[in-house]
Each structure stands twice: as structure tokens, then as C-alpha cells.
Amino acid sequence: MKNIFVPFGSTDRIIKTSAIQYFHQAEIKDEFGKYIGLLGKKVLISGGTKALRSIENPLITSLEKSEIDWEKIPFHGECCSENISVIGDKIEETKPDVMVGIGGGKSLDTAKAAASATQIPIVCIPTIAATCAAVTPVSILYSREGAFKQILYLPASPNLVMVDTSVIAKAPKEYLVSGIFDALAKWYEGRAIFSTIKEPDTFTIAALKLAQLLNQQMEEKAIKAIESVMVRKAADQVRDVIDLNIYVTGMIQGLGFFTLRGGAAHPVHNGLTVLKESHHLLHGDKVGYGILIQQFLENRPMNEIERIVSFFRALGLHPSLKGLGIPSNRKAIQKIAEKACIDEDMRKMPFPVTEEMVISAINRLEELAEGT
């Protein structure tokens, strides 16, 4: 398989807002084949064990009903160069017309990268709403051990995304919560970066306005959506939050890609990944923690920080290293700060961020979270 590690989009100013086509409705799983068949008659399916179990039977039935040949390759572990190569080699061996990625962010990112490298269309079918990975033209690359390495910029957004409300509503609520935190970061990080832009263009303004709307909608609907998912009910709020987590967040990322991408929340997330004790946590939980650290870095008013902490607690986040099950000793905190501060996105904050500042913010959050 040819090398895909070319930073497409990192220098070329091309706006890629989200998936080319996005379908979201309950029980769409029974029609997967009809829509996939518009792209080709031979597919390679990749997904994790749990993800495939949730939709494999209706997917295969619909593919065969549409007379589409299929093969399957399991996904395990991380979105890493080794797993991308495994799927890429399988594509070159079987010569499918279309790649179908199923599951969560790491599975979808791996399938997107492999499809991009082999230049075939990609269909994303998220079975959880934990990130916006299904719609974005990027893949987040980790080591096989789970440490963040780099962002792969892909030349195009996914060709087709199909979201079944009933499938995602039956997934554990933790995944929806993770997606909520990842989505909220678009507002908190975007707000900080926007203040550094002297003459924001139309796309940048649109991205921030959309991020502000997303934040407002989450404050109104997120808790009710979580309550509905806990009883496996696909209420209207669940549908809305799924769209916010996946499509709207992806749209914001595309509109603000060249200007609003950055901040402290994601670098803190990346800092946490150097500790193996963080690897059991979902991406969004670590981003949610990073959002709180950023509030201290920005020296936001304490009553505002306390309000956000309270909201995040209501969503299900344990807002401290101790609460997340991560070591909070001086050595561990130093490692987090070191990794976070070398992240290029951290350098886009409105002011220089030092390791000492991150360490101080972590300690202040520990004191607040453990004392409330």
C-alpha cells in the first residue's frame, strides 16, 4: 500500500465542511444496501466486534438484497499505521468498489485513511455518537499503545454517512456523553482562538456562531438526551444531540479548519494519553477534562468555572484526575503538561502557555473538584 502520510489540507486552503451525503433516521439500517449500491457493487466492511454485532445482520441482508458482494475484515485496537496498512492491503487484495467503515472514531478513522490511500469511496456508519469522525476529512493517528501521534489530513470528506437513531440510542450512554464533550470543545476552544483573529473571514465567523449555537443547544437538550438513552429511548433530544455530536461538530471543524482549530482542551487530552491509566477513558471524557483546564488557563471568573463544572458533573464527567482514575502525583502531572505544551494547537491560544501554567491549572481543578 502506498504511503498516505501526506498532510493534505494542512497548507492548501480548501474548505471541506462535512460528509458529501448525510442520512439520519431511525431504522435506516434496513436500507443500507440501497444507498451503498449507488457507489458500487462490491464492498469491504471493517468494524469492531461490538459495532458489527449491533448492525451486521440488517447490513448484510440489505447488501444481499441489493445484489452487492461483500467481504469483512475485523478492526481491533487503535487507529495506527499498522491497522491502516492491514485494511489497505486487504483493499488492494480484494479490489472492492467501496469501503464501509462501522463503529466509533478509531474504527472509522482507520477505514477513512485506508480508503483514501487506495483511492476508493468511503461510507461511514457510526454505531455510537462519541465523536464527529464519521463526517470529517481527517484521521487521528495513535501509536499501537494508544498514545497520540499526529493528525492525518485526507483529501476529501466521506462520500456517505448513514446514522440510525435506534442503533445509537441502544449504545451505552457513555459514548453519547463523550461526543457531547468533544462537541462542546468547538465552542470553548473556538471562543479562545477567535479573540486572536484581527479580521476573521466569513467562514470563521460562521464557525464560531455555529459553535455558540451548539453550546446553547447542548445546555438545553444534552441532559434529557442522556436520560432517554439510559432507558434506551430514541427521543427527539437524542436525535438532536446525535446530529450536534456528529454533523454539526464536523461542520464547525470544516468551516473553522484554518482559523479556529486549536486551543487547550485537545492538547490536554493528548497530554493525558501519555499515561496508560488514561487509555480506558473515551476521547470526549479527556477532552471534557481539557475544557475545564482551559478555563483556568484563561483565568475565567470562578463562578463561571463552577457553573461549567456543575454542568459537566450533571453530564457524567468526574472533573479531576482522581475522579477519572488517573495518577495525580507530581510526576504524572508533569508528563501531562509536557505533552500538552508541545502540541501545535496549544500554541494557538491567545497567550503563551507554559508547563507551569498547565500544572497550576491541573492542581486548581483538583482542589475545586475534590472540594465540591
KEKOLDREN-62287 format. One record per residue (C-alpha): residue number from 1; residue in one letter; x negated, y negated, z negated. Coordinates in nm, 4 decimals, m for minus. Each point is the difference from the previous one (the first is absolute). Example, Ala and Ser with C-alpha at 12.3 -4.5 7.8 and 13.67 -1.06 7.14 Angstrom:
% residues 2
+------+------+----------+----------+----------+
: resi : resn :       c1 :       c2 :       c3 :
+------+------+----------+----------+----------+
:    1 :    a :  m1.2300 :   0.4500 :  m0.7800 :
:    2 :    s :  m0.1370 :  m0.3440 :   0.0660 :
+------+------+----------+----------+----------+
This chain:
% residues 372
+------+------+----------+----------+----------+
: resi : resn :       c1 :       c2 :       c3 :
+------+------+----------+----------+----------+
:    1 :    m :   0.0000 :   0.0000 :   0.0000 :
:    2 :    k :  m0.1337 :  m0.3415 :   0.0889 :
:    3 :    n :  m0.0973 :  m0.2505 :  m0.2670 :
:    4 :    i :   0.2976 :  m0.2117 :  m0.1136 :
:    5 :    f :  m0.1784 :  m0.2180 :  m0.2498 :
:    6 :    v :   0.0199 :  m0.3163 :   0.2046 :
:    7 :    p :   0.1519 :  m0.3019 :  m0.1798 :
:    8 :    f :   0.2779 :  m0.0609 :   0.2534 :
:    9 :    g :   0.1885 :  m0.3138 :  m0.0961 :
:   10 :    s :  m0.2581 :  m0.1262 :  m0.2459 :
:   11 :    t :  m0.1246 :  m0.2634 :   0.2456 :
:   12 :    d :   0.2559 :  m0.0021 :   0.2823 :
:   13 :    r :   0.2846 :  m0.2306 :  m0.0977 :
:   14 :    i :   0.2898 :   0.2214 :   0.1055 :
:   15 :    i :   0.3176 :  m0.0125 :  m0.2102 :
:   16 :    k :   0.1344 :   0.3518 :  m0.0625 :
:   17 :    t :   0.2921 :  m0.0383 :  m0.2334 :
:   18 :    s :   0.1401 :   0.3495 :  m0.0539 :
:   19 :    a :   0.1132 :   0.3203 :   0.1688 :
:   20 :    i :   0.1151 :  m0.0227 :   0.3612 :
:   21 :    q :   0.3295 :   0.1690 :  m0.0942 :
:   22 :    y :   0.1392 :   0.0465 :  m0.3525 :
:   23 :    f :   0.3080 :   0.2111 :  m0.0732 :
:   24 :    h :   0.1417 :   0.0249 :  m0.3515 :
:   25 :    q :   0.3196 :   0.1829 :  m0.0827 :
:   26 :    a :   0.1242 :   0.2828 :  m0.2162 :
:   27 :    e :  m0.0256 :   0.3486 :   0.1554 :
:   28 :    i :  m0.2024 :  m0.1205 :   0.2993 :
:   29 :    k :  m0.2090 :   0.3129 :  m0.0571 :
:   30 :    d :   0.2557 :   0.1942 :   0.2024 :
:   31 :    e :  m0.0809 :  m0.2196 :   0.3010 :
:   32 :    f :  m0.3790 :  m0.0125 :  m0.0208 :
:   33 :    g :  m0.0408 :   0.2084 :   0.3131 :
:   34 :    k :   0.2190 :  m0.2251 :   0.2120 :
:   35 :    y :  m0.2180 :  m0.3035 :  m0.0665 :
:   36 :    i :  m0.3365 :   0.1776 :   0.0010 :
:   37 :    g :   0.0931 :   0.1538 :   0.3358 :
:   38 :    l :  m0.0039 :  m0.3461 :   0.1575 :
:   39 :    l :  m0.3763 :  m0.0017 :  m0.0544 :
:   40 :    g :  m0.0861 :   0.3555 :   0.1050 :
:   41 :    k :   0.0900 :   0.3675 :   0.0048 :
:   42 :    k :  m0.2898 :   0.1417 :  m0.2000 :
:   43 :    v :  m0.0861 :  m0.1161 :  m0.3514 :
:   44 :    l :  m0.2529 :   0.0639 :  m0.2720 :
:   45 :    i :   0.1421 :  m0.0363 :  m0.3507 :
:   46 :    s :  m0.2150 :  m0.0871 :  m0.3016 :
:   47 :    g :   0.1080 :  m0.0429 :  m0.3592 :
:   48 :    g :  m0.0531 :   0.1085 :  m0.3571 :
:   49 :    t :   0.1690 :   0.3048 :  m0.1486 :
:   50 :    k :   0.2641 :  m0.1896 :  m0.1988 :
:   51 :    a :   0.0731 :  m0.2436 :   0.2824 :
:   52 :    l :   0.0495 :   0.2762 :   0.2543 :
:   53 :    r :   0.2188 :   0.1936 :  m0.2395 :
:   54 :    s :   0.2366 :  m0.2972 :  m0.0303 :
:   55 :    i :   0.0772 :  m0.0276 :   0.3732 :
:   56 :    e :  m0.1646 :   0.2876 :   0.1892 :
:   57 :    n :   0.3137 :   0.2043 :   0.0656 :
:   58 :    p :   0.2119 :  m0.2819 :   0.1497 :
:   59 :    l :  m0.3064 :  m0.1326 :   0.1869 :
:   60 :    i :  m0.0774 :   0.3340 :   0.1657 :
:   61 :    t :   0.3666 :   0.0618 :   0.0740 :
:   62 :    s :   0.0360 :  m0.3376 :   0.1680 :
:   63 :    l :  m0.3248 :   0.0437 :   0.1962 :
:   64 :    e :   0.1086 :   0.3364 :   0.1323 :
:   65 :    k :   0.3461 :  m0.1331 :   0.0802 :
:   66 :    s :  m0.1702 :  m0.2643 :   0.2144 :
:   67 :    e :  m0.2235 :   0.2667 :   0.1588 :
:   68 :    i :  m0.3192 :  m0.1441 :  m0.1486 :
:   69 :    d :  m0.2956 :   0.2322 :  m0.0579 :
:   70 :    w :  m0.1744 :  m0.0486 :  m0.3310 :
:   71 :    e :  m0.2998 :   0.1052 :  m0.2065 :
:   72 :    k :  m0.0817 :  m0.0838 :  m0.3594 :
:   73 :    i :  m0.3191 :  m0.0811 :  m0.1875 :
:   74 :    p :   0.0086 :  m0.0494 :  m0.3788 :
:   75 :    f :  m0.1376 :  m0.3111 :  m0.1675 :
:   76 :    h :  m0.1785 :   0.0211 :  m0.3338 :
:   77 :    g :  m0.1897 :  m0.2529 :  m0.2071 :
:   78 :    e :  m0.1120 :  m0.3435 :   0.1107 :
:   79 :    c :   0.0082 :  m0.2144 :   0.3122 :
:   80 :    c :  m0.3695 :   0.0618 :   0.0627 :
:   81 :    s :  m0.2188 :   0.0381 :   0.3082 :
:   82 :    e :  m0.0057 :   0.3771 :  m0.0433 :
:   83 :    n :   0.3798 :   0.0351 :   0.0004 :
:   84 :    i :   0.0371 :  m0.2408 :   0.2917 :
:   85 :    s :  m0.2467 :   0.2105 :   0.1985 :
:   86 :    v :   0.1856 :   0.3236 :  m0.0822 :
:   87 :    i :   0.3248 :  m0.1374 :   0.1405 :
:   88 :    g :  m0.1765 :  m0.1678 :   0.2912 :
:   89 :    d :  m0.1670 :   0.3282 :   0.0955 :
:   90 :    k :   0.3384 :   0.1750 :  m0.0171 :
:   91 :    i :   0.1469 :  m0.2627 :   0.2337 :
:   92 :    e :  m0.2791 :   0.0562 :   0.2504 :
:   93 :    e :   0.0494 :   0.3769 :  m0.0261 :
:   94 :    t :   0.3804 :   0.0089 :   0.0365 :
:   95 :    k :   0.0500 :  m0.3049 :   0.2283 :
:   96 :    p :   0.3309 :  m0.1280 :  m0.1474 :
:   97 :    d :   0.1878 :  m0.2927 :   0.1529 :
:   98 :    v :   0.0780 :  m0.1457 :  m0.3415 :
:   99 :    m :  m0.1400 :   0.0082 :  m0.3539 :
:  100 :    v :   0.2597 :   0.0171 :  m0.2794 :
:  101 :    g :  m0.1231 :  m0.1019 :  m0.3441 :
:  102 :    i :   0.2144 :   0.0844 :  m0.3028 :
:  103 :    g :  m0.0278 :  m0.0961 :  m0.3660 :
:  104 :    g :  m0.1586 :  m0.2853 :  m0.1925 :
:  105 :    g :  m0.2684 :  m0.2552 :   0.0699 :
:  106 :    k :  m0.3071 :   0.2221 :   0.0106 :
:  107 :    s :   0.1627 :   0.2602 :   0.2234 :
:  108 :    l :   0.1401 :  m0.2648 :   0.2352 :
:  109 :    d :  m0.3260 :  m0.1980 :   0.0107 :
:  110 :    t :  m0.1888 :   0.3170 :   0.0940 :
:  111 :    a :   0.2461 :   0.0859 :   0.2764 :
:  112 :    k :  m0.0075 :  m0.3592 :   0.1325 :
:  113 :    a :  m0.3789 :  m0.0041 :   0.0144 :
:  114 :    a :  m0.0209 :   0.3367 :   0.1748 :
:  115 :    a :   0.2681 :  m0.0966 :   0.2538 :
:  116 :    s :  m0.1762 :  m0.3286 :   0.0665 :
:  117 :    a :  m0.3344 :   0.1734 :   0.0542 :
:  118 :    t :   0.1536 :   0.2420 :   0.2497 :
:  119 :    q :   0.2221 :  m0.2639 :   0.1593 :
:  120 :    i :   0.3405 :   0.1634 :  m0.0401 :
:  121 :    p :   0.3220 :  m0.1517 :  m0.1406 :
:  122 :    i :   0.0620 :   0.0268 :  m0.3736 :
:  123 :    v :   0.3366 :   0.0535 :  m0.1697 :
:  124 :    c :   0.0074 :  m0.0630 :  m0.3754 :
:  125 :    i :   0.2616 :   0.1612 :  m0.2224 :
:  126 :    p :  m0.0500 :  m0.1190 :  m0.3594 :
:  127 :    t :   0.1516 :   0.2267 :  m0.2648 :
:  128 :    i :  m0.0757 :  m0.2508 :  m0.2758 :
:  129 :    a :   0.0029 :  m0.3812 :  m0.0042 :
:  130 :    a :  m0.3206 :  m0.0489 :  m0.1958 :
:  131 :    t :  m0.1825 :  m0.2181 :   0.2541 :
:  132 :    c :   0.0493 :  m0.1722 :   0.3358 :
:  133 :    a :  m0.2390 :   0.2454 :   0.1689 :
:  134 :    a :   0.2709 :   0.1352 :   0.2317 :
:  135 :    v :   0.0236 :  m0.3242 :   0.1988 :
:  136 :    t :  m0.3470 :  m0.1564 :  m0.0106 :
:  137 :    p :  m0.2903 :   0.0123 :   0.2501 :
:  138 :    v :  m0.2576 :   0.0779 :  m0.2688 :
:  139 :    s :  m0.1235 :   0.3069 :  m0.1849 :
:  140 :    i :  m0.1576 :  m0.0203 :  m0.3454 :
:  141 :    l :  m0.3070 :   0.2226 :  m0.0100 :
:  142 :    y :  m0.1125 :   0.1732 :  m0.3213 :
:  143 :    s :  m0.2767 :   0.2412 :  m0.0812 :
:  144 :    r :   0.0960 :   0.3666 :  m0.0421 :
:  145 :    e :  m0.0172 :  m0.0657 :  m0.3740 :
:  146 :    g :   0.2531 :  m0.2854 :   0.0195 :
:  147 :    a :  m0.2172 :  m0.3125 :  m0.0223 :
:  148 :    f :   0.0915 :  m0.2872 :   0.2323 :
:  149 :    k :  m0.2401 :  m0.0442 :   0.2930 :
:  150 :    q :   0.1393 :  m0.2296 :   0.2685 :
:  151 :    i :   0.2973 :  m0.1106 :   0.2084 :
:  152 :    l :   0.0304 :   0.1369 :   0.3532 :
:  153 :    y :   0.1619 :  m0.2487 :   0.2368 :
:  154 :    l :   0.1971 :   0.1845 :   0.2679 :
:  155 :    p :   0.0767 :  m0.1479 :   0.3429 :
:  156 :    a :   0.3786 :   0.0411 :  m0.0220 :
:  157 :    s :   0.2879 :   0.0423 :  m0.2438 :
:  158 :    p :   0.1819 :   0.3372 :  m0.0206 :
:  159 :    n :   0.2254 :   0.0697 :   0.2978 :
:  160 :    l :   0.2947 :   0.1186 :  m0.2062 :
:  161 :    v :   0.0912 :   0.0124 :  m0.3696 :
:  162 :    m :   0.3018 :   0.1931 :  m0.1278 :
:  163 :    v :   0.1151 :  m0.0395 :  m0.3588 :
:  164 :    d :   0.2693 :   0.2181 :  m0.1545 :
:  165 :    t :   0.1502 :  m0.1693 :  m0.3065 :
:  166 :    s :   0.1252 :   0.3289 :  m0.1441 :
:  167 :    v :  m0.3467 :   0.1584 :   0.0133 :
:  168 :    i :  m0.1757 :  m0.2902 :  m0.1729 :
:  169 :    a :   0.2754 :  m0.0340 :  m0.2625 :
:  170 :    k :  m0.0651 :   0.3606 :  m0.1039 :
:  171 :    a :  m0.3741 :  m0.0540 :  m0.0447 :
:  172 :    p :  m0.1340 :  m0.0702 :  m0.3517 :
:  173 :    k :   0.0684 :  m0.3603 :  m0.1017 :
:  174 :    e :  m0.3708 :  m0.0612 :  m0.0618 :
:  175 :    y :  m0.0569 :  m0.0221 :   0.3745 :
:  176 :    l :   0.2621 :  m0.2693 :   0.0484 :
:  177 :    v :  m0.1453 :  m0.1903 :  m0.2963 :
:  178 :    s :  m0.3476 :   0.0237 :   0.1512 :
:  179 :    g :   0.1309 :  m0.1496 :   0.3228 :
:  180 :    i :   0.1648 :  m0.2838 :  m0.1891 :
:  181 :    f :  m0.3305 :  m0.1042 :  m0.1599 :
:  182 :    d :  m0.1851 :   0.0267 :   0.3306 :
:  183 :    a :   0.2667 :  m0.2180 :   0.1623 :
:  184 :    l :  m0.0025 :  m0.2581 :  m0.2799 :
:  185 :    a :  m0.3730 :  m0.0477 :   0.0527 :
:  186 :    k :   0.0804 :  m0.1697 :   0.3310 :
:  187 :    w :   0.1538 :  m0.2884 :  m0.1960 :
:  188 :    y :  m0.2505 :  m0.0255 :  m0.2834 :
:  189 :    e :  m0.3078 :   0.0370 :   0.2185 :
:  190 :    g :   0.1466 :  m0.2043 :   0.2850 :
:  191 :    r :   0.0936 :  m0.2872 :  m0.2309 :
:  192 :    a :  m0.3575 :  m0.0220 :  m0.1253 :
:  193 :    i :  m0.1588 :   0.0109 :   0.3452 :
:  194 :    f :   0.2477 :  m0.2438 :   0.1544 :
:  195 :    s :  m0.1242 :  m0.2730 :  m0.2339 :
:  196 :    t :  m0.3407 :   0.0137 :   0.1731 :
:  197 :    i :   0.1330 :  m0.0549 :   0.3525 :
:  198 :    k :  m0.0069 :  m0.3661 :   0.1042 :
:  199 :    e :   0.2073 :   0.0341 :   0.3166 :
:  200 :    p :   0.1942 :   0.3284 :  m0.0072 :
:  201 :    d :   0.1371 :   0.1132 :   0.3350 :
:  202 :    t :   0.3557 :   0.1150 :   0.0666 :
:  203 :    f :  m0.0803 :   0.3661 :  m0.0590 :
:  204 :    t :  m0.1600 :  m0.0747 :  m0.3357 :
:  205 :    i :   0.2932 :  m0.2114 :  m0.1172 :
:  206 :    a :   0.2436 :   0.2689 :   0.1148 :
:  207 :    a :  m0.1966 :   0.2678 :  m0.1858 :
:  208 :    l :   0.0041 :  m0.1944 :  m0.3276 :
:  209 :    k :   0.3696 :  m0.0862 :   0.0290 :
:  210 :    l :   0.0800 :   0.3644 :   0.0686 :
:  211 :    a :  m0.2150 :   0.1060 :  m0.2957 :
:  212 :    q :   0.1868 :  m0.2443 :  m0.2236 :
:  213 :    l :   0.3319 :   0.1421 :   0.1198 :
:  214 :    l :  m0.1280 :   0.3515 :  m0.0631 :
:  215 :    n :  m0.0924 :  m0.0946 :  m0.3568 :
:  216 :    q :   0.3441 :  m0.1507 :  m0.0605 :
:  217 :    q :   0.1743 :   0.3061 :   0.1418 :
:  218 :    m :  m0.2101 :   0.2322 :  m0.2140 :
:  219 :    e :   0.0821 :  m0.1919 :  m0.3160 :
:  220 :    e :   0.3700 :   0.0346 :   0.0865 :
:  221 :    k :   0.0111 :   0.3595 :   0.1226 :
:  222 :    a :  m0.3038 :   0.2052 :  m0.0992 :
:  223 :    i :   0.1118 :   0.1122 :  m0.3457 :
:  224 :    k :   0.3458 :   0.1025 :   0.1252 :
:  225 :    a :  m0.1610 :   0.1886 :   0.2870 :
:  226 :    i :  m0.2220 :   0.1929 :  m0.2421 :
:  227 :    e :   0.3000 :   0.0841 :  m0.2164 :
:  228 :    s :   0.1829 :   0.1355 :   0.3064 :
:  229 :    v :  m0.2948 :   0.2136 :   0.1071 :
:  230 :    m :  m0.0207 :   0.1458 :  m0.3508 :
:  231 :    v :   0.3452 :   0.1517 :   0.0588 :
:  232 :    r :  m0.0901 :   0.0835 :   0.3630 :
:  233 :    k :   0.2502 :  m0.2472 :   0.1405 :
:  234 :    a :  m0.0669 :  m0.1936 :   0.3222 :
:  235 :    a :   0.1665 :  m0.3263 :  m0.1074 :
:  236 :    d :  m0.0149 :  m0.3196 :   0.2078 :
:  237 :    q :  m0.2794 :  m0.1331 :  m0.2220 :
:  238 :    v :  m0.2062 :   0.3114 :   0.0772 :
:  239 :    r :   0.0339 :  m0.0573 :   0.3724 :
:  240 :    d :  m0.0949 :  m0.3672 :  m0.0401 :
:  241 :    v :  m0.3049 :   0.0748 :  m0.2148 :
:  242 :    i :  m0.1172 :   0.2693 :   0.2421 :
:  243 :    d :   0.0114 :  m0.2553 :   0.2821 :
:  244 :    l :  m0.1839 :  m0.2527 :  m0.2172 :
:  245 :    n :  m0.2677 :   0.2553 :  m0.0953 :
:  246 :    i :  m0.0598 :   0.1280 :   0.3506 :
:  247 :    y :   0.1106 :  m0.2348 :   0.2765 :
:  248 :    v :   0.0046 :  m0.3474 :  m0.1549 :
:  249 :    t :  m0.3338 :   0.0546 :  m0.1736 :
:  250 :    g :  m0.1486 :   0.1196 :   0.3282 :
:  251 :    m :   0.1432 :  m0.3045 :   0.1767 :
:  252 :    i :  m0.1599 :  m0.2339 :  m0.2549 :
:  253 :    q :  m0.3327 :   0.1756 :   0.0396 :
:  254 :    g :   0.0159 :  m0.0433 :   0.3767 :
:  255 :    l :   0.1036 :  m0.3649 :  m0.0037 :
:  256 :    g :  m0.2597 :  m0.0976 :  m0.2576 :
:  257 :    f :  m0.2695 :   0.2442 :   0.1044 :
:  258 :    f :  m0.2611 :  m0.2584 :   0.0961 :
:  259 :    t :   0.0787 :  m0.2560 :  m0.2692 :
:  260 :    l :   0.1788 :   0.1418 :  m0.3062 :
:  261 :    r :  m0.1756 :   0.3355 :  m0.0241 :
:  262 :    g :  m0.1983 :  m0.0089 :  m0.3223 :
:  263 :    g :   0.0393 :  m0.0794 :  m0.3661 :
:  264 :    a :  m0.0913 :   0.1840 :  m0.3183 :
:  265 :    a :   0.2670 :   0.2678 :  m0.0443 :
:  266 :    h :  m0.1312 :   0.2383 :   0.2653 :
:  267 :    p :  m0.3686 :  m0.0494 :  m0.0870 :
:  268 :    v :   0.0854 :   0.0878 :  m0.3620 :
:  269 :    h :   0.1797 :   0.3080 :   0.1343 :
:  270 :    n :  m0.3158 :   0.0896 :   0.1897 :
:  271 :    g :  m0.2026 :  m0.0576 :  m0.3138 :
:  272 :    l :   0.2169 :   0.2467 :  m0.1905 :
:  273 :    t :  m0.0679 :   0.2701 :   0.2595 :
:  274 :    v :  m0.3637 :   0.0318 :  m0.1096 :
:  275 :    l :   0.1300 :   0.1671 :  m0.3169 :
:  276 :    k :   0.1177 :   0.3558 :   0.0555 :
:  277 :    e :   0.2522 :  m0.0450 :  m0.2801 :
:  278 :    s :   0.1925 :  m0.2377 :   0.2304 :
:  279 :    h :   0.0390 :   0.2471 :   0.2853 :
:  280 :    h :   0.3241 :   0.1459 :  m0.1359 :
:  281 :    l :   0.1638 :  m0.3426 :   0.0247 :
:  282 :    l :   0.1958 :  m0.1071 :   0.3059 :
:  283 :    h :  m0.1376 :  m0.2821 :   0.2147 :
:  284 :    g :   0.2727 :  m0.2457 :  m0.1001 :
:  285 :    d :  m0.0451 :   0.0558 :  m0.3719 :
:  286 :    k :  m0.3625 :  m0.1069 :   0.0297 :
:  287 :    v :   0.0999 :  m0.2948 :   0.2177 :
:  288 :    g :   0.2620 :  m0.1005 :  m0.2597 :
:  289 :    y :  m0.2716 :  m0.0001 :  m0.2644 :
:  290 :    g :  m0.2129 :  m0.2089 :   0.2362 :
:  291 :    i :   0.2798 :  m0.2543 :   0.0399 :
:  292 :    l :  m0.0019 :  m0.0549 :  m0.3754 :
:  293 :    i :  m0.3776 :  m0.0380 :  m0.0084 :
:  294 :    q :   0.0279 :  m0.2599 :   0.2762 :
:  295 :    q :   0.2414 :  m0.2071 :  m0.2115 :
:  296 :    f :  m0.2672 :  m0.0313 :  m0.2683 :
:  297 :    l :  m0.2667 :  m0.0809 :   0.2592 :
:  298 :    e :   0.2218 :  m0.2803 :   0.1312 :
:  299 :    n :   0.0583 :  m0.1176 :  m0.3565 :
:  300 :    r :   0.3762 :   0.0030 :   0.0524 :
:  301 :    p :   0.2121 :  m0.1236 :  m0.2949 :
:  302 :    m :   0.0293 :   0.2629 :  m0.2711 :
:  303 :    n :   0.3803 :  m0.0090 :   0.0001 :
:  304 :    e :  m0.0064 :   0.0790 :   0.3722 :
:  305 :    i :  m0.2433 :   0.2889 :  m0.0542 :
:  306 :    e :   0.2151 :   0.1365 :  m0.2802 :
:  307 :    r :   0.3070 :  m0.0151 :   0.2253 :
:  308 :    i :  m0.1791 :   0.1963 :   0.2747 :
:  309 :    v :  m0.1304 :   0.2550 :  m0.2524 :
:  310 :    s :   0.3540 :   0.0458 :  m0.1310 :
:  311 :    f :   0.1356 :   0.0485 :   0.3540 :
:  312 :    f :  m0.2744 :   0.2498 :   0.0841 :
:  313 :    r :   0.0714 :   0.1918 :  m0.3202 :
:  314 :    a :   0.3677 :   0.0179 :   0.1002 :
:  315 :    l :  m0.1098 :   0.1424 :   0.3355 :
:  316 :    g :  m0.1999 :   0.2679 :  m0.1797 :
:  317 :    l :  m0.3601 :  m0.1238 :  m0.0054 :
:  318 :    h :  m0.2139 :   0.0478 :  m0.3110 :
:  319 :    p :  m0.1870 :  m0.3323 :   0.0328 :
:  320 :    s :  m0.3349 :   0.0916 :  m0.1526 :
:  321 :    l :  m0.2906 :   0.2333 :   0.0655 :
:  322 :    k :   0.0924 :   0.1903 :  m0.3141 :
:  323 :    g :   0.3611 :   0.0298 :   0.1126 :
:  324 :    l :  m0.1089 :   0.1211 :   0.3431 :
:  325 :    g :  m0.2259 :   0.2654 :  m0.1497 :
:  326 :    i :  m0.3219 :  m0.1674 :   0.1184 :
:  327 :    p :  m0.3059 :  m0.0500 :  m0.2245 :
:  328 :    s :  m0.0122 :  m0.3494 :  m0.1447 :
:  329 :    n :  m0.3528 :   0.0049 :  m0.1353 :
:  330 :    r :  m0.2574 :  m0.2610 :   0.1002 :
:  331 :    k :  m0.1754 :   0.2247 :   0.2547 :
:  332 :    a :   0.3229 :   0.0910 :   0.1798 :
:  333 :    i :   0.1172 :  m0.3610 :   0.0130 :
:  334 :    q :  m0.3390 :  m0.1062 :   0.1367 :
:  335 :    k :   0.0301 :   0.2554 :   0.2828 :
:  336 :    i :   0.3468 :  m0.1258 :   0.0903 :
:  337 :    a :  m0.1194 :  m0.3610 :   0.0053 :
:  338 :    e :  m0.3098 :   0.0781 :   0.2078 :
:  339 :    k :   0.2013 :   0.1797 :   0.2701 :
:  340 :    a :   0.2748 :  m0.2633 :   0.0037 :
:  341 :    c :  m0.2393 :  m0.2924 :   0.0365 :
:  342 :    i :  m0.1853 :   0.1375 :   0.3026 :
:  343 :    d :   0.3282 :   0.0466 :   0.1853 :
:  344 :    e :   0.0318 :  m0.2398 :   0.2945 :
:  345 :    d :   0.3621 :  m0.0739 :  m0.0879 :
:  346 :    m :  m0.1035 :  m0.1317 :  m0.3413 :
:  347 :    r :  m0.2126 :  m0.2630 :   0.1732 :
:  348 :    k :   0.3183 :  m0.1514 :   0.1448 :
:  349 :    m :   0.1256 :  m0.1099 :  m0.3400 :
:  350 :    p :   0.0245 :  m0.3815 :  m0.0441 :
:  351 :    f :  m0.3091 :   0.0082 :  m0.2232 :
:  352 :    p :  m0.3056 :   0.2234 :  m0.0444 :
:  353 :    v :   0.0831 :   0.3038 :  m0.2145 :
:  354 :    t :  m0.2806 :   0.1435 :  m0.2109 :
:  355 :    e :  m0.0306 :   0.3324 :  m0.1771 :
:  356 :    e :   0.0213 :  m0.1821 :  m0.3323 :
:  357 :    m :   0.3327 :  m0.1544 :   0.1026 :
:  358 :    v :   0.1446 :   0.3403 :   0.0944 :
:  359 :    i :  m0.1245 :   0.1546 :  m0.3230 :
:  360 :    s :   0.1568 :  m0.2838 :  m0.1990 :
:  361 :    a :   0.3311 :   0.0377 :   0.1874 :
:  362 :    i :   0.0036 :   0.3757 :  m0.0669 :
:  363 :    n :  m0.0629 :  m0.0512 :  m0.3698 :
:  364 :    r :   0.2666 :  m0.2714 :  m0.0249 :
:  365 :    l :   0.2573 :   0.2263 :   0.1667 :
:  366 :    e :  m0.0924 :   0.2847 :  m0.2357 :
:  367 :    e :   0.0597 :  m0.2286 :  m0.2970 :
:  368 :    l :   0.3322 :  m0.1249 :   0.1364 :
:  369 :    a :   0.1313 :   0.3402 :   0.1110 :
:  370 :    e :  m0.0991 :   0.1889 :  m0.3127 :
:  371 :    g :   0.1285 :  m0.2778 :  m0.2247 :
:  372 :    t :   0.3481 :  m0.0281 :   0.1546 :
+------+------+----------+----------+----------+
